[in-house]
Amino acid sequence: MLTVPSWRASFPGLAGISEDVSRLLDKRAQAIQLKQGTVIFGPGNPAENLLLLMSGTVRVQQLSEAGREIVLYRVHAGESCVLTTACLLAFEDYSAEGIAETDVEAILIPRDAFDELMAVSKDFRAFVFEAYSKRITDLFLVIEEIAFKRLDIRVAQKLLELKGAKNTLHLTHQQLAIELGTAREVISRQLKEFERRGWLGLGRGVIELLDAVALGRLAQTP
C-alpha cells in the first residue's frame, strides 16, 4: 500500500480520478526501486503489473530471429510502458525485453487491480488508452524510418539526439546499431564515412561530433 498519495501527481492523467479510485490505487499499488541494468521483463514472460515510471529510463528492445536487436522505445518518468499495457489487455506474454537503462523508481499496479480499475473508472481507462495510442503512433514512426528513410540521415539524427553537452557520445558501434535496428558493420561504414568528411572523431567506445552543423544539415534532409 502506498502511503504517500502525492505519487499520482507525477502522472497528469491520474489527477482527475475520483476519491474512491484514488484510494483503490493507493491501496493496491506498490513502489519499487531497480538498479541500472536490471531486466524488468523479457520474451515469454507474462505481464503481471502495469508499470508507471516515477524516475529514470527503461529501454524496451526486441531481438529478431536473425539475432538483430532494435530499440523500440524508451519509457521516461511520468510514462507507462505500452507493451505492458498491451500484454495486460490481450492476456499475452511479452515479445520484447525491458531493461533499466538507469536506476529507476516505479509504481506497479497488479493485474487484478488493473482489471478492476479499467472496469470501474472512465478516467483510469482514458489515462491508459491515451498513453497507449501515443506510443503506438511512435512505433509506426520507427517502422517508417527503418523501411523508408536513408540510413545516413537516420544515423545523423540519432547522433544528434544522443550527444552529450560536449558533443561526445560514449557508445559502441554495436550499441548504435541496436538503436537503429541494423547491423554493426553497416553502422561502422557510415561512421567512417562521416569521419572521412571531418564530421566525427572515432575512438574505442567514443564518438566525438566535430561538425554538428554539418550533421544537422544532413539530419534535416527531407
C-alpha positions in Angstrom: 0.0 0.0 0.0 1.3 3.5 -0.9 1.0 5.9 2.0 2.2 8.9 0.0 -0.6 9.7 -2.5 1.4 12.6 -4.0 3.0 10.0 -6.3 -0.1 10.4 -8.6 1.0 14.0 -9.3 3.8 12.6 -11.5 1.1 11.3 -13.9 -1.2 14.1 -15.1 -3.8 11.7 -16.4 -4.4 10.5 -12.8 -5.1 14.0 -11.5 -8.9 13.9 -12.0 -9.7 10.5 -10.8 -12.3 10.1 -8.1 -11.5 9.7 -4.4 -12.7 6.1 -4.4 -10.5 5.2 -7.3 -7.6 7.1 -5.7 -8.0 5.1 -2.6 -8.0 1.8 -4.6 -4.9 2.9 -6.4 -3.1 3.8 -3.2 -4.2 0.5 -1.6 -3.2 -1.8 -4.4 -0.2 -0.2 -6.0 3.4 -0.7 -4.8 6.6 1.3 -5.2 9.8 -0.4 -6.3 13.4 0.6 -7.0 15.6 -1.1 -9.6 19.3 -0.9 -10.3 20.7 0.1 -13.7 20.9 -2.9 -16.0 18.0 -4.9 -14.3 16.0 -6.9 -16.8 12.4 -5.9 -15.9 10.6 -8.2 -18.3 11.6 -10.4 -21.3 10.1 -12.5 -24.1 7.8 -15.3 -22.9 7.2 -13.7 -19.5 3.6 -12.9 -18.5 2.6 -9.4 -17.8 1.7 -9.2 -14.1 1.8 -5.5 -13.3 1.2 -2.2 -15.1 4.5 -0.2 -14.9 4.4 3.5 -14.2 7.8 5.1 -14.1 8.5 7.7 -11.4 12.1 8.4 -12.3 14.9 7.0 -14.6 14.6 5.4 -18.0 13.6 2.0 -19.2 14.7 0.8 -22.6 12.4 -1.6 -24.5 14.1 -3.6 -27.2 13.4 -6.6 -29.4 15.5 -9.4 -30.8 14.8 -10.7 -34.3 15.0 -14.3 -35.3 18.3 -13.4 -37.1 19.7 -12.2 -33.8 19.5 -8.5 -34.5 18.4 -6.1 -31.8 16.4 -2.9 -32.2 15.3 -0.3 -29.6 11.6 0.1 -29.9 11.1 3.0 -27.5 12.1 4.3 -24.0 9.9 4.8 -21.0 10.7 8.0 -19.2 9.5 9.5 -15.8 5.8 10.2 -15.9 5.1 7.5 -18.5 3.7 4.0 -18.6 5.0 1.0 -20.6 2.8 0.5 -23.6 4.0 -3.1 -24.2 3.0 -4.0 -20.7 -0.4 -2.4 -21.3 -0.9 -4.3 -24.5 0.0 -7.6 -22.8 -2.3 -6.9 -19.9 -5.2 -6.1 -22.2 -4.6 -9.1 -24.5 -3.5 -11.6 -21.9 -0.4 -12.2 -23.9 3.2 -12.8 -22.9 5.9 -10.2 -23.6 7.6 -10.4 -27.0 10.4 -7.9 -26.1 12.5 -7.1 -23.1 12.6 -4.1 -20.9 15.9 -3.0 -19.2 16.5 -0.4 -16.6 18.8 2.0 -18.5 19.4 3.9 -15.3 18.4 3.4 -11.7 14.7 3.7 -11.7 11.8 4.2 -9.3 8.4 2.8 -10.5 4.9 2.1 -9.4 3.4 -1.3 -10.0 -0.3 -1.9 -10.3 -1.1 -5.6 -10.1 -3.2 -7.2 -12.9 -6.3 -7.8 -10.8 -6.2 -4.1 -9.6 -5.6 -3.0 -13.2 -8.6 -5.1 -14.5 -10.8 -3.6 -11.7 -9.7 -0.1 -12.4 -10.3 -0.5 -16.1 -13.8 -1.7 -15.4 -14.9 0.9 -12.9 -13.1 4.1 -13.8 -13.6 6.1 -17.0 -10.7 8.4 -16.1 -8.3 5.5 -15.5 -9.3 4.0 -18.8 -8.6 7.3 -20.5 -5.2 7.5 -18.8 -4.3 4.1 -20.1 -5.5 4.4 -23.6 -4.1 7.9 -24.1 -0.6 6.7 -23.3 -1.2 3.6 -25.4 -2.3 5.4 -28.5 0.6 7.9 -28.3 3.2 5.2 -28.1 1.6 3.2 -31.0 2.0 6.3 -33.1 5.6 6.5 -32.1 6.1 2.8 -33.1 4.7 3.4 -36.5 7.2 6.2 -36.9 10.0 3.7 -36.0 8.7 1.3 -38.7 8.5 4.1 -41.2 12.1 5.2 -40.5 13.5 1.7 -40.8 11.6 1.0 -44.0 11.9 4.2 -45.9 14.4 6.7 -44.5 18.0 6.8 -45.7 20.4 5.3 -43.2 22.9 8.2 -43.3 20.1 10.6 -42.3 18.9 8.3 -39.5 22.5 8.0 -38.2 23.0 11.7 -38.2 19.6 12.2 -36.4 20.4 9.6 -33.7 23.9 11.0 -33.1 22.4 14.5 -32.5 19.7 13.0 -30.3 22.1 11.1 -28.1 25.0 13.6 -28.0 26.1 15.0 -24.6 26.8 18.6 -23.7 30.3 18.3 -25.0 29.2 16.7 -28.3 30.7 13.4 -27.1 28.9 10.0 -27.1 30.1 7.1 -25.1 28.7 4.2 -27.0 29.9 1.5 -29.3 29.1 0.9 -33.0 27.1 -2.2 -31.9 25.0 -0.1 -29.4 24.3 2.5 -32.2 23.3 -0.4 -34.5 20.8 -1.6 -31.9 19.3 1.9 -31.6 18.8 1.9 -35.4 17.8 -1.7 -36.0 20.6 -2.5 -38.4 24.0 -4.4 -38.4 27.1 -3.2 -36.7 29.1 -3.4 -40.0 26.6 -1.1 -41.7 26.9 1.5 -38.9 30.7 1.2 -38.9 30.9 2.0 -42.6 28.6 5.0 -42.2 30.5 6.4 -39.2 33.8 6.0 -41.1 32.3 8.0 -44.0 31.3 10.7 -41.6 34.8 10.6 -40.2 36.3 10.9 -43.7 34.2 14.1 -44.2 35.6 15.5 -40.9 32.3 15.4 -39.1 33.3 12.8 -36.5 36.2 11.6 -34.4 36.0 7.9 -33.7 37.7 6.2 -30.7 37.1 3.0 -28.8 33.6 3.3 -27.4 33.6 7.0 -28.1 32.2 9.1 -30.9 33.1 12.8 -30.9 31.0 15.2 -33.0 33.4 17.6 -34.7 30.9 19.3 -37.0 27.4 19.2 -35.5 26.3 21.8 -38.0 27.0 19.5 -41.0 25.3 16.6 -39.3 22.4 18.8 -38.5 22.0 19.8 -42.2 22.0 16.1 -43.2 19.6 15.2 -40.4 17.1 17.8 -41.7 17.2 16.3 -45.3 13.6 15.6 -46.4 
